[in-house]
Structures are given as structure tokens and as C-alpha cells.
């Protein structure tokens, strides 16, 4: 027992108490110093203290597509290290493979189709699993490609395709990349806008993105919807043309997201925030147009997309050629940041995919649209990560757009919206 103090004597302190007092003083000093450091500077020391990522190394999946760029650049340019993590990009063969590896934990997160995340949340297109959308990766930059045989019949757009399908009954075959994914929804929406029922008037098959061109080359499909560079590659190989870009279907539409399981977010919240912050920094880098040719060069390599640099670069720069005589500079090219407008996980974006799943019979009943979106889209976590990366966030969790058929989507009445289409299941 320590000797009690008498008179003016100081009480002796044993070694254990001395160590404790030193640590407490050190912690108090550190805390005081931190209060004097601006939050933006504090975020640079993300790996320190209780905010340290619980899992310092993460495997993030991707499919060989131009819009995998933010995952690649975060790793290649070291944006991950700034936030105390190491990102290992993992090249995957198909969206079904990404789904399975996310669900069973082989991947920590992935560049993934927005609609797939919502399908998994409700047990459509895969096993029922609570999922988490951490951020949006990109807007725009997909397309629908038709083959040269259709062009030879004088068809170059949706209206012409509708007339052809009705005039020449046969098994017209079109491909998308995953039943609940973005490409399926763009293809169905575009067809529906011109009166084509994608489930009755034509046949739709599922093909992994890198296999689209090869399958069209051997006449296994009349058209497909996919991300770049596999639309530009069809033109490069002289087997097809771009009938419509996805940004002409829906300007600034949501596309790929950084997705994971809710279980991962709950177990590794700091790691999840660090991943988002790193990809936000990468997104800023990519959206600096002077960096885009370099980015195209990096992702054209064998480790990523594995195709000619020229096939990727033009559309990354917004320089479009539809393969049938039209060339233009597209203001709504593939965007990864756009001052942060791209990356916010709007609830209305997630809800839109649910309305289309219901429209086409993938969901038999109306879900609680807003409740599902709130469960999946990790808005609070995103805002925390955005603060770390000094990225502005919008005032509202919802946004409004008019699509190619003139119908406005704003998320206010999703049930009426889903039920209101003339062409539906």
C-alpha cells in the first residue's frame, strides 16, 4: 500500500500509477492539440487513433469496363494509402461472379451494378442478403449497340427497330449483363419507350461485358447494352454501331456503385469510410480532363480492361463516333466526380431500380421503396467520408430527372410511377 501523505510531504507514487499519469497527460495533450487542428487537416491523419481502419488491406472487385477506373486509380496512384488502407483490385469474369464473391465474403467490396445490389437486398437475381451501397462511382457512359445486319435493313434508332421487330417476326435476340442490373434496365426502358416489349416481342439473354463483342461477331445477338469500351470496340471491329447512349436515355443517370454487404459496414465502418474517401480522391483525379488520357492508358492494360488504348480514350474524352457517320463532342460523357454530384448515394436513384424491377415483373409486389433505399444506401457513412475527402454533399437525398420517354422520375410516388408505364410485365 502507498504511504499516506503527512503534513507537507508529497505522497510517493508507485511505477504503475506513474505510468498511468504519464499516459493520461499525454492523451490530454494530444486531445488539446487535435482541437486546434482544422477538421480537414485532421482527416489526413485518418489512420491514427480510434478512426483507424479495422481492416488495413481490402480486396475490391471489378469487371473489365471503363468505369472501373476509380478502383484502379485509387490503388495505382496511392489514394488508398492516404486513408490508411491498401486496395487490391480484383479482376472478375462476370457480374454473377461478383455477386457470389460479395455475398460469401471473398471480396470486401466491388465496383458493381446498382440494380444488382437492390436485387440481392430483396432476393431477386441471387440469394437474399442485406447489402450496402457506399457511393455512386459514375454517371453516363454506357450504350446500346446494334449489329450491322440491322443497319443494312435501314434501322439506326429505336423507332426503326420497333418497326423492324413488328414487320419481321423472328427470334430477335438482345443481350444485357445481369437480370437486375443497369444495362438490363437501360435496354428495357429504351425498348419500352418505343413500344417494344422486351419479354414478349424479343428474346433477351445475359452475357458478361467482355464477351459481348465476341458473341455479336458470331451472330449470337442482334444488339446489346453494355458499358464502355465494349460499344466502341464493336465499331472498332466493324461489327456494329451505337444506336443510343445511356446518357440519351437518362442524362446523368446512376450507373456503377461501390457496393458491399451490410455486415461488412457494421464490422468495419472505418474501413468502409476509408474506401469511399480514397475513391472520391481517385474520382477527382479522373475527372480532371488533363488526366484522362493517362487514366485510359492505365486501365487499357492487361490488369484491367485489356483492350486498345484508343478504344477507351475517345469516349473517355467525350469524343463520340456512332459508327454510321455521326461524330460529336458529348457534354454528358462518363463522369466520375463532377464536383461530387456523381458520387452521392441518392435514395431516389436506388428507388428507381426497384420501380423497374416491379415494372418488369422481377418483383411481384410493391416493396416499401423508401425504406429499402434507406437500408441499402449508406448516406451517413458517405457524408462522413465526403467530409474527410473535402467533397461537398447535396442538400437533399432525392433528385429529379426526365427520361427519354418524357416521364419525370423524382421518387415522390414510386408505386404510381412503376404502375404507370404502358409497356410492362
Secondary structure, DSSP 4 states (H G I P E B T S, - for coil): -PPPP-TTPPPP--HHHHHHHHHHHHHHHHHHHHHHS-HHHHGGGTTSGGGS-SSSEEEEEEESSGGGHHHHHHHHTTHHHHTT-EEEEEEES-HHHHHHHHHHTSSSEEEEEHHHHHHHHTTSSS----EEEEEE--BS-EEEEEEHHHHHTT--SHHHHHHHHHHS-S--EEEES-TTSHHHHHHHHHHHHTT--TTTTSEEEE--GGGHHHHHHTTS-SEEEEETTHHHHHHHTTSEEEEEEHHHHSTT-B-EEEEEEHHHHHH-HHHHHHHHHHHHHHHHHHTSGGGHHHHHHHHHSTTTT-S-HHHHHHHHTTEEE-SSS-EEE-TT--BS-TTTTTTS--HHHHHHHHHHHHHTTSSSS---HHHHHHHHB-HHHHHHHHHHTT----S-S---EE-TTS-EE-SS-HHHHHHT-SS--
